[in-house]
Amino acid sequence: MTESVVDGYDLLIVGAGPAGLCAAMYAGRGMLKALVLERGAPGGELLNTDVIEDYIGFTTIKGWELAERMAEHARHFGAEIVTDTVESIRRTAQGTFEVTTARERVYRAPAVILTAGGTPIKLGVPGERDYAGRGVSYCAVCDGAFFKGEVLAVVGGGDAAVEEAEYLTRYASKVYIVHRRAEFRASKILQERAFANAKIDVLWNRRVVAIAGTERGVDHLDLVDTVTEEPSTLPVGGVFIFVGFRPNAGLVKEHFKHDPNGYLITDERMMTSIPGLFAAGDVRSQLTRQITTAVGDATTAAIAVEKYLAARREHERAVVTP
C-alpha cells in the first residue's frame, strides 16, 4: 500500500488528552491550521478516570464529561481531530516534520506538539501476561464493574493506586493495596480517604512475585515480604496494577534530550532539543503530572509555536530576499 502524503497544516498535535486538546484550542485561537491525531476517543486518561476533583472550576466532574467539554471547546475554535495511530515522528533535512500513521498516511507540518502521554508499566512477573483481560487490569474505571463482590488487589503506592483502590470499593467486597514500601507516595488527602475506608486494607512491604489462577482467571497472588523475604499468598479475584507510566517518547525517531526515565526535557517554551518539536503533558519531564499542569504546558507550547513559526517565516523571507 502506498503512503498518502497530507500537507497544508501549520501544526500537528500528537495526542488528544487534556494537553493535546488545550493546545488545539489555543492554536485555533492563534489562527493556526492544526491537526490533532489520536488513536482513540479524545480525552486520553480522562476517559479512565471516574471522578475528577482537582481541576480548578469544577468541584467534581466525571472524567468522560470533562473530556467531552474539552474536545467541544477545541473544535469550537477550529480544531480538526483525526482518529489514527501515530507510528513515528521525523524531522526532515528541510526542518519540517513528517508524522507517519498506521493508516499509511504521512502528515507534514513545520511544527509538532507531542502530547502522547504514556503507557502503564507492567510488573513483569509470571502470570501477568497470561491473565491480562482475565483478572489483570490497568484501568479500574474500565474494568471495575466486572468484579462485583470479588476480593481485589491494587498494586502500587502513588496517587493512581490509592485513588483507584477507593474507586474499586464500590464493586469489590474487599480491596488490598499491595505496596513494596512502608509508606505511600500518594497525596495526603487520598491516603486519608483510603485509611478511612473499611473495605481497604494495606499490605506494607510486599512485592508481587507471581500472578496465578485457573482457566477461569486470577485466583491468587504470590507475595514476598521486602524486609524479611517471607513468602505469602493472597487470594483475590483480580489485580489492578498502578506502578507508573512509561512516556510515549519512542515515537520520535531522532535523538532528543531526556531524563533518566525517558521523559522529554524541554525549555521554558516547551520546545525539546529538536527545533520545532514541542512537548506538553505527561510525556514531558516535570515534578508532577496533573490535568492542570498538562493544560498549562499546552498553553505555553501552542503560543510558543505561533512565535516559532513567525520567526521561521521571517528567516525564510530573509534568505530569499537579495
C-alpha positions in Angstrom: 0.0 0.0 0.0 1.4 3.4 -1.0 1.6 6.1 1.7 -0.6 9.1 1.2 1.1 12.5 2.0 -1.0 15.2 3.6 0.3 18.8 3.6 -1.1 22.2 4.4 -1.0 22.2 8.2 0.9 24.7 10.4 0.9 22.4 13.3 0.4 18.7 14.1 -0.6 17.7 17.6 0.0 14.1 18.6 -2.4 13.0 21.3 -5.8 14.3 22.3 -5.7 14.2 26.1 -6.1 17.4 28.1 -2.8 18.8 26.8 -3.5 18.0 23.1 -7.0 19.4 23.2 -5.9 22.6 25.0 -3.0 23.1 22.6 -5.5 22.6 19.7 -7.8 25.2 21.2 -5.0 27.8 21.6 -3.7 27.0 18.1 -7.2 27.7 16.7 -7.4 31.0 18.6 -4.0 31.9 17.1 -5.3 31.3 13.6 -3.0 28.3 13.1 -4.3 25.4 11.0 -3.8 22.5 13.4 -4.5 18.8 13.2 -4.8 16.5 16.2 -4.0 12.8 15.8 -5.4 10.5 18.4 -5.6 6.7 18.3 -8.9 6.6 20.3 -11.6 8.8 21.5 -10.5 12.4 22.6 -9.8 12.6 26.3 -6.8 10.4 27.0 -6.5 9.4 30.6 -9.6 11.4 31.5 -11.6 8.5 30.0 -10.0 6.2 32.5 -10.8 8.4 35.5 -14.2 8.2 37.2 -14.4 11.5 39.2 -12.1 14.5 39.0 -12.0 16.8 41.9 -8.7 18.7 41.4 -9.4 20.7 38.2 -10.0 24.3 39.0 -13.5 25.5 38.4 -15.1 22.0 38.8 -15.6 20.9 42.4 -16.4 17.5 40.9 -16.8 16.3 37.4 -16.8 12.9 35.6 -13.7 12.2 33.5 -15.7 11.5 30.4 -17.7 14.7 30.8 -14.6 16.9 31.1 -13.1 15.1 28.0 -16.2 15.9 26.0 -16.2 19.6 27.1 -12.5 19.9 26.2 -13.0 18.3 22.8 -16.0 20.5 22.1 -14.1 23.6 23.1 -11.2 22.7 20.8 -13.5 22.1 17.9 -15.3 25.4 18.5 -12.0 27.1 17.6 -11.5 25.0 14.5 -9.6 22.0 15.8 -9.5 19.1 13.4 -9.3 15.7 15.2 -8.5 12.6 13.3 -8.6 9.0 14.7 -5.4 7.3 13.7 -2.4 5.8 15.4 0.9 7.7 15.1 3.8 5.4 14.5 6.7 7.8 14.0 7.7 11.5 14.1 10.7 12.5 12.0 12.3 15.9 11.2 13.5 16.2 7.6 16.6 17.9 6.4 14.5 20.9 5.5 13.4 21.3 9.1 9.8 20.2 8.6 8.2 17.2 10.3 6.7 14.0 8.9 4.3 12.2 11.1 3.5 8.7 9.9 0.4 6.8 11.0 -0.9 3.2 10.9 -3.3 4.1 8.1 -0.3 4.7 5.8 -0.6 8.5 5.9 2.3 10.9 6.2 1.3 14.3 7.6 3.7 17.2 7.1 4.0 20.4 9.0 6.7 22.8 10.2 5.9 22.2 13.9 4.7 19.4 16.2 3.4 19.3 19.7 3.8 15.8 21.3 1.2 15.2 24.0 1.1 11.4 23.7 1.3 10.7 27.5 2.5 7.3 28.5 1.5 3.6 28.8 1.2 1.6 32.0 4.3 0.0 33.3 4.0 -3.8 33.7 5.2 -5.7 36.8 6.9 -8.2 34.6 6.0 -11.2 36.8 4.9 -14.6 35.8 1.2 -14.8 35.0 0.8 -11.1 34.3 0.6 -11.5 30.5 -1.3 -14.9 30.8 -4.1 -13.3 32.8 -4.3 -10.0 31.0 -8.0 -9.4 30.5 -8.8 -12.4 32.8 -8.2 -10.7 36.1 -5.3 -8.5 35.4 -6.2 -4.9 34.6 -4.5 -1.5 34.4 -7.8 0.6 34.5 -10.2 0.5 37.4 -12.8 2.6 35.7 -12.7 0.4 32.6 -12.9 -3.0 34.3 -14.1 -2.5 37.9 -17.7 -3.3 37.2 -16.7 -6.8 36.1 -15.6 -7.7 39.6 -18.7 -7.2 41.7 -18.4 -8.9 45.1 -14.8 -10.0 44.5 -11.8 -9.6 46.7 -9.3 -7.4 44.7 -5.7 -6.3 44.9 -4.3 -3.0 43.8 -0.5 -2.9 43.3 1.2 0.4 43.8 1.5 3.3 46.2 1.1 6.5 44.2 -1.9 8.7 43.6 -3.3 6.4 40.9 -3.1 3.3 43.0 -4.7 4.7 46.1 -7.4 6.6 44.2 -8.3 3.6 42.1 -8.4 1.3 45.2 -11.0 3.6 46.7 -13.0 3.6 43.4 -12.9 -0.2 43.3 -14.6 -0.5 46.7 -17.9 0.4 45.1 -17.8 -3.1 43.4 -15.4 -5.2 45.5 -16.2 -6.8 48.8 -12.6 -6.1 49.9 -9.6 -4.3 48.3 -6.0 -4.9 49.4 -3.4 -2.3 48.4 -0.1 -4.1 48.0 2.9 -1.8 48.3 6.5 -2.7 48.4 7.4 0.1 50.8 6.3 1.1 54.3 4.6 4.4 53.2 2.6 5.7 50.3 3.8 8.3 47.8 0.2 9.4 47.2 -1.1 12.8 48.4 -2.3 13.0 52.0 -5.9 13.5 51.2 -6.0 10.3 49.1 -4.2 8.4 51.9 -6.7 9.7 54.5 -9.6 8.5 52.4 -8.1 5.1 51.9 -7.3 4.6 55.6 -10.9 5.7 56.5 -12.4 3.2 54.1 -13.4 0.0 55.9 -13.2 -2.0 52.7 -9.5 -1.2 52.2 -6.5 -3.0 53.8 -2.9 -2.2 53.1 -0.2 -4.8 52.9 3.0 -2.9 53.5 6.4 -4.1 52.4 5.0 -6.6 50.0 6.1 -7.4 46.4 4.2 -9.4 43.9 6.3 -12.2 42.5 3.7 -14.0 40.5 0.0 -13.9 39.5 -1.7 -17.2 39.4 -5.1 -18.7 38.7 -7.1 -21.2 36.8 -8.8 -21.3 33.3 -11.5 -19.0 34.8 -9.0 -16.3 35.7 -6.8 -14.9 38.5 -7.4 -16.5 41.9 -4.3 -15.5 44.0 -1.1 -13.6 44.1 2.3 -14.9 45.3 3.9 -12.2 47.5 7.2 -11.8 49.3 8.0 -9.5 52.2 10.6 -7.0 51.1 12.0 -6.8 54.6 12.0 -10.4 55.9 11.8 -12.2 52.4 9.0 -14.3 53.9 6.6 -15.6 51.1 2.8 -15.5 51.4 -0.3 -16.0 49.2 -3.1 -13.5 48.8 -6.4 -15.0 47.4 -8.0 -12.5 45.1 -10.3 -12.5 42.1 -8.5 -9.8 40.3 -5.5 -7.5 40.4 -5.2 -3.9 39.2 -1.7 -2.6 38.6 -0.7 1.0 39.0 3.1 1.2 39.3 3.7 4.1 36.9 3.7 5.1 33.3 6.3 5.0 30.6 6.4 8.1 28.3 5.4 7.5 24.7 8.5 9.3 23.6 9.7 6.5 21.3 7.6 7.9 18.6 10.3 10.4 18.0 12.8 8.8 15.6 15.7 11.1 16.4 17.9 11.6 19.4 16.4 14.1 22.0 17.4 15.2 25.5 15.5 13.2 28.1 15.7 12.5 31.8 16.7 9.1 33.3 13.1 7.8 32.9 12.8 8.7 29.3 10.7 11.8 29.7 11.4 14.6 27.2 13.3 17.6 28.5 12.0 21.0 27.3 12.9 24.6 27.7 10.6 27.3 29.2 8.8 27.4 25.8 8.1 23.6 25.9 10.4 23.1 23.0 12.5 20.0 23.1 16.2 19.7 21.9 14.8 19.2 18.4 13.8 22.6 16.9 10.1 22.8 16.1 9.2 19.8 18.3 7.4 20.8 21.4 6.1 18.6 24.3 3.3 19.0 26.8 1.7 17.0 29.5 2.7 13.6 30.8 5.4 12.9 28.2 7.4 15.9 29.5 9.9 15.7 32.4 8.4 17.6 35.3 7.7 17.4 39.1 4.0 16.5 38.9 1.6 15.2 36.3 -1.9 16.6 36.7 -4.6 17.9 34.4 -3.7 21.4 35.4 0.0 21.0 34.6 -0.9 19.4 31.2 -3.1 22.3 30.1 -0.5 24.8 31.4 2.2 23.1 29.3 -0.1 23.1 26.3 -0.9 26.8 26.6 2.7 27.7 26.6 3.6 25.3 23.8 0.8 26.5 21.5 1.7 30.2 22.0 5.4 29.3 21.5 4.6 27.5 18.3 3.0 30.7 17.0 6.2 32.7 17.7 8.4 29.9 16.3 6.5 29.8 13.0 6.6 33.6 12.7 10.4 33.6 13.3 10.7 30.7 10.7 8.8 32.6 8.1 10.9 35.8 8.7 14.0 33.8 8.4 12.8 32.2 5.1 12.0 35.7 3.7 15.4 37.0 4.7 17.1 34.1 2.9 15.3 34.7 -0.4 15.5 38.5 -0.3 18.5 39.8 -2.2 
